[in-house]
């Protein structure tokens, strides 16, 4: 059986399917991120220029970390250092270079977009792009398969002997599942239980959950399907995945703490324009937050008038991202 094709010719020109796949993936990420920004009322004319710099930073960072992780091979084969059409791009290296680049440009070109909100918006974009990119990138490159297998779903890959686990397909399914989870979480956080939009709430939950799920995915995939015992590159991927999980958990806990304080002040207004009565637990939270006793008295807080509290921890931009509190049922 022939392996997955990795190149074709247009006259004398050799075209690598891996490069075409990466180009399509970056274009998709650009258009999807632009659409999400526009839907939330942010300017988008700066996104095109940012994407160009992010692409350059991602490719340079991904290749640099891959080469460093396989230094012994490239020491004896220096001509292959720039041969990215053969594959060899580290996802973590790409993130390490691309994310700071994108953040710096966004802060300069779109100062009204808070950094953490931007990262919340881009997290589902990255998962969708990775899902597509696994199919159009590693699946169509030299040595794109995983460990050898005799299972019926094994595939042949150029540069590898025998059937291999189709890890890029596995990862595409995993990344799409994470993407769906993030969209569901985003929708859940975007509205109050009565169905009205929730605005100005603390952000970071979508990013944190994405970090946890993707970090687990990459660590498990590397350990089960891709890694080689004692190989530096494999060890670095698993360590980086673990660090990403811990950082994501810390972000989720911090966001939940901020959310509870904000939610105590932001219950939906009642039919007369006054705030709806608080449940006992919410009343205790509000009392603690405002520094008054639960039992009433002269210092007991009065209802807040018409509408909801619009202030937020991230500038209060009317970005509808939520349905329940982080710890809600």
C-alpha positions as CSV (number, residue, x, y, z in Angstrom):
1,X,0.0,0.0,0.0
2,X,1.3,3.5,-0.9
3,X,1.9,6.0,1.9
4,X,0.1,9.2,2.3
5,X,1.3,11.6,-0.5
6,X,3.5,14.4,0.8
7,X,4.2,16.3,-2.5
8,X,3.2,16.7,-6.1
9,X,4.5,18.5,-9.1
10,X,3.1,21.4,-11.2
11,X,5.4,21.2,-14.2
12,X,9.0,21.5,-12.8
13,X,7.7,22.9,-9.5
14,X,7.5,20.5,-6.5
15,X,4.7,21.4,-4.1
16,X,4.7,20.0,-0.6
17,X,1.2,19.2,0.8
18,X,2.5,20.0,4.3
19,X,3.1,23.6,3.4
20,X,-0.3,24.0,1.7
21,X,-2.0,22.5,4.8
22,X,-0.2,25.0,7.1
23,X,-1.2,27.9,4.9
24,X,-4.9,26.9,4.9
25,X,-4.8,26.4,8.6
26,X,-3.3,29.9,9.3
27,X,-5.9,31.5,6.9
28,X,-8.7,29.7,8.7
29,X,-7.5,30.9,12.1
30,X,-7.2,34.5,10.8
31,X,-10.7,34.5,9.4
32,X,-12.3,32.8,12.4
33,X,-10.6,35.1,15.0
34,X,-11.6,38.2,12.9
35,X,-15.2,37.0,12.9
36,X,-15.2,36.5,16.7
37,X,-13.8,39.9,17.3
38,X,-16.3,41.6,15.0
39,X,-19.2,39.8,16.6
40,X,-18.3,41.3,19.9
41,X,-17.9,44.9,18.6
42,X,-14.1,45.1,18.4
43,X,-12.2,46.6,15.5
44,X,-10.6,44.1,13.1
45,X,-8.5,46.1,10.6
46,X,-5.4,45.3,12.6
47,X,-5.8,41.5,12.6
48,X,-4.4,40.9,9.1
49,X,-1.0,42.5,9.9
50,X,-0.9,40.8,13.3
51,X,-1.5,37.4,11.8
52,X,1.5,37.8,9.5
53,X,3.8,38.4,12.4
54,X,2.2,35.6,14.4
55,X,2.8,33.2,11.5
56,X,6.4,34.1,11.3
57,X,6.9,33.9,15.0
58,X,5.1,30.5,15.3
59,X,7.1,28.9,12.5
60,X,10.4,30.2,13.8
61,X,9.6,29.2,17.4
62,X,8.2,25.8,16.5
63,X,11.2,24.9,14.3
64,X,13.8,26.3,16.9
65,X,12.4,24.2,19.7
66,X,12.2,21.1,17.5
67,X,15.8,21.5,16.4
68,X,17.0,22.0,20.0
69,X,15.1,18.9,21.1
70,X,16.8,16.9,18.4
71,X,20.2,18.6,18.5
72,X,22.2,15.4,18.0
73,X,20.5,14.7,14.7
74,X,20.8,18.2,13.3
75,X,24.4,18.5,14.5
76,X,25.3,15.8,12.0
77,X,22.7,17.0,9.4
78,X,22.9,20.8,9.5
79,X,21.4,21.1,6.0
80,X,18.1,19.8,7.4
81,X,17.7,22.6,10.0
82,X,15.5,24.7,7.6
83,X,13.8,21.7,5.9
84,X,10.4,22.4,7.5
85,X,8.6,20.7,4.5
86,X,9.7,17.4,6.1
87,X,7.8,18.3,9.2
88,X,9.3,19.0,12.6
89,X,7.5,21.9,14.1
90,X,6.9,21.9,17.9
91,X,3.5,23.1,19.0
92,X,4.8,24.4,22.3
93,X,7.6,26.3,20.5
94,X,5.1,27.9,18.2
95,X,3.0,29.0,21.2
96,X,6.1,30.3,23.1
97,X,6.9,32.7,20.3
98,X,3.5,33.4,18.7
99,X,1.4,34.2,21.8
100,X,3.6,37.0,23.1
101,X,3.9,38.4,19.6
102,X,0.1,38.5,19.2
103,X,-0.4,40.0,22.6
104,X,2.1,42.8,22.1
105,X,0.6,43.7,18.7
106,X,-3.0,43.5,20.0
107,X,-2.2,45.8,22.9
108,X,-0.7,48.3,20.6
109,X,-3.2,48.2,17.7
110,X,-6.4,47.5,19.7
111,X,-5.9,48.9,23.2
112,X,-9.6,48.7,24.0
113,X,-9.3,44.9,23.9
114,X,-8.1,43.6,27.3
115,X,-5.4,41.0,27.0
116,X,-7.2,38.2,29.0
117,X,-10.4,38.8,27.0
118,X,-8.4,38.5,23.8
119,X,-6.9,35.2,25.0
120,X,-10.3,33.9,25.9
121,X,-11.5,34.7,22.4
122,X,-8.5,33.1,20.7
123,X,-8.5,29.8,22.7
124,X,-11.4,28.2,20.7
125,X,-9.7,29.6,17.5
126,X,-6.5,27.7,18.3
127,X,-8.3,24.5,19.1
128,X,-10.3,24.6,15.8
129,X,-7.1,25.5,13.8
130,X,-5.2,22.7,15.5
131,X,-7.9,20.2,14.6
132,X,-7.8,21.3,11.0
133,X,-4.0,21.6,11.0
134,X,-3.5,18.0,12.3
135,X,-5.3,16.7,9.2
136,X,-3.7,19.1,6.7
137,X,-0.2,19.2,8.3
138,X,1.3,16.2,10.1
139,X,-1.1,13.8,8.3
140,X,0.5,14.9,5.0
141,X,4.1,15.1,5.9
142,X,7.1,12.8,6.0
143,X,7.2,10.6,9.1
144,X,3.8,11.9,10.3
145,X,2.6,8.6,11.9
146,X,3.0,7.4,15.5
147,X,4.2,4.1,16.8
148,X,4.1,0.9,14.7
149,X,0.8,-1.0,14.8
150,X,-0.9,-4.1,13.3
151,X,-4.4,-2.8,13.9
152,X,-6.8,-2.4,11.0
153,X,-6.8,1.4,11.3
154,X,-3.0,1.7,10.9
155,X,-1.8,3.8,8.0
156,X,1.4,4.0,5.9
157,X,3.4,7.2,6.0
158,X,6.3,8.4,3.9
159,X,9.7,7.9,5.6
160,X,8.3,5.3,8.0
161,X,8.3,1.5,7.7
162,X,5.1,-0.5,8.1
163,X,1.7,0.5,9.4
164,X,1.7,3.4,11.9
165,X,-0.9,4.8,14.3
166,X,-2.6,7.7,12.6
167,X,-1.9,10.0,15.4
168,X,-2.7,13.2,13.4
169,X,-6.2,11.9,13.0
170,X,-6.5,11.0,16.7
171,X,-5.3,14.5,17.6
172,X,-7.7,16.2,15.2
173,X,-10.6,14.5,16.9
174,X,-9.2,15.4,20.3
175,X,-8.7,19.0,19.4
176,X,-12.2,19.3,17.9
177,X,-13.6,17.8,21.1
178,X,-11.8,20.5,23.2
179,X,-13.0,23.1,20.8
180,X,-16.6,22.0,21.3
181,X,-16.1,22.0,25.1
182,X,-14.8,25.6,25.0
183,X,-17.7,26.8,22.9
184,X,-20.2,25.2,25.2
185,X,-18.5,26.8,28.2
186,X,-18.5,30.1,26.5
187,X,-22.2,29.9,25.8
188,X,-22.9,28.8,29.4
189,X,-21.1,31.8,30.8
190,X,-22.7,34.2,28.4
191,X,-26.2,34.3,30.0
192,X,-27.8,34.5,33.4
193,X,-30.1,31.6,34.4
194,X,-33.1,33.6,33.3
195,X,-31.7,33.8,29.7
196,X,-30.7,37.5,29.8
197,X,-27.2,38.4,28.6
198,X,-24.4,38.6,31.2
199,X,-22.0,41.5,30.6
200,X,-18.8,42.8,32.1
201,X,-18.0,39.5,33.9
202,X,-14.4,38.4,34.7
203,X,-12.8,36.5,31.9
204,X,-10.1,33.7,31.8
205,X,-12.3,30.6,32.3
206,X,-12.3,29.6,28.6
207,X,-8.5,30.1,28.3
208,X,-7.9,28.2,31.6
209,X,-10.0,25.2,30.7
210,X,-8.4,25.1,27.2
211,X,-5.0,25.0,28.7
212,X,-5.9,22.2,31.0
213,X,-7.5,20.0,28.4
214,X,-4.9,20.6,25.7
215,X,-2.1,20.1,28.1
216,X,-3.5,16.8,29.2
217,X,-4.0,15.8,25.5
218,X,-0.5,16.6,24.4
219,X,1.1,14.8,27.4
220,X,-0.9,11.7,27.0
221,X,-0.5,11.6,23.2
222,X,3.3,11.9,23.5
223,X,3.5,9.3,26.2
224,X,1.3,6.7,24.5
225,X,1.6,7.2,20.8
226,X,4.6,9.4,19.8
227,X,7.3,9.5,22.4
228,X,10.5,7.5,22.6
229,X,11.9,6.5,26.0
230,X,14.8,8.7,27.0
231,X,14.4,11.0,24.0
232,X,14.9,14.7,25.1
233,X,12.2,16.0,22.7
234,X,9.6,13.6,24.0
235,X,10.4,14.4,27.6
236,X,10.2,18.2,27.0
237,X,6.8,17.8,25.4
238,X,5.5,15.9,28.4
239,X,7.0,18.4,30.9
240,X,5.6,21.3,28.9
241,X,2.1,19.7,28.9
242,X,2.2,19.2,32.6
243,X,3.2,22.9,33.2
244,X,0.4,24.0,30.9
245,X,-2.1,21.9,32.9
246,X,-0.9,23.4,36.2
247,X,-1.0,27.0,34.9
248,X,-4.5,26.4,33.5
249,X,-5.8,25.1,36.8
250,X,-4.3,28.1,38.6
251,X,-6.1,30.4,36.1
252,X,-9.4,28.6,36.5
253,X,-9.2,28.9,40.3
254,X,-8.3,32.6,40.2
255,X,-11.1,33.3,37.7
256,X,-13.6,31.5,39.9
257,X,-12.6,33.6,42.9
258,X,-13.0,36.8,40.9
259,X,-16.3,35.5,39.5
260,X,-17.9,34.9,42.8
261,X,-17.1,38.4,44.1
262,X,-18.5,39.9,40.8
263,X,-21.6,37.7,40.7
264,X,-22.6,38.7,44.2
265,X,-23.0,42.3,42.9
266,X,-24.5,41.5,39.5
267,X,-27.7,39.4,39.9
268,X,-30.4,40.1,37.2
269,X,-32.9,42.9,37.9
270,X,-36.4,42.0,38.8
271,X,-39.6,43.1,36.8
272,X,-39.7,46.4,38.6
273,X,-36.1,47.2,37.8
274,X,-34.8,46.2,41.2
275,X,-32.3,43.4,41.8
276,X,-33.8,40.0,42.3
277,X,-33.7,38.7,45.9
278,X,-30.5,36.9,46.6
279,X,-30.3,33.3,47.8
280,X,-28.9,32.9,51.3
281,X,-25.5,31.9,50.1
282,X,-25.4,34.8,47.6
283,X,-26.5,37.1,50.4
284,X,-23.6,36.0,52.6
285,X,-21.2,36.4,49.7
286,X,-22.5,40.0,49.1
287,X,-22.3,40.9,52.7
288,X,-18.7,39.7,53.0
289,X,-17.8,41.5,49.8
290,X,-19.5,44.8,50.9
291,X,-18.2,44.5,54.5
292,X,-21.6,44.4,56.2
293,X,-23.4,41.8,58.4
294,X,-25.9,39.3,57.1
295,X,-28.5,40.1,59.7
296,X,-29.4,43.5,58.4
297,X,-29.3,46.7,60.5
298,X,-28.2,50.2,59.5
299,X,-25.4,49.0,57.3
300,X,-27.5,46.4,55.4
301,X,-27.1,47.1,51.6
302,X,-30.1,48.4,49.7
303,X,-31.3,47.2,46.4
304,X,-29.4,48.5,43.5
305,X,-32.0,50.3,41.3
306,X,-32.6,49.6,37.7
307,X,-30.6,47.2,35.6
308,X,-27.4,45.4,36.6
309,X,-24.0,46.3,37.7
310,X,-22.1,46.8,34.5
311,X,-18.6,47.1,35.9
312,X,-16.2,44.3,35.3
313,X,-12.7,43.2,36.2
314,X,-11.6,43.6,32.6
315,X,-12.8,47.0,31.5
316,X,-16.5,46.1,31.3
317,X,-16.6,45.8,27.5
318,X,-20.1,44.5,26.4
319,X,-18.7,41.1,25.4
320,X,-21.3,38.5,25.9
321,X,-19.3,35.5,27.1
322,X,-21.1,33.5,29.8
323,X,-24.2,31.8,31.2
324,X,-23.5,30.5,34.8
325,X,-20.9,31.3,37.3
326,X,-17.7,29.2,37.1
327,X,-18.9,27.1,40.0
328,X,-22.6,27.1,39.0
329,X,-24.7,24.0,38.6
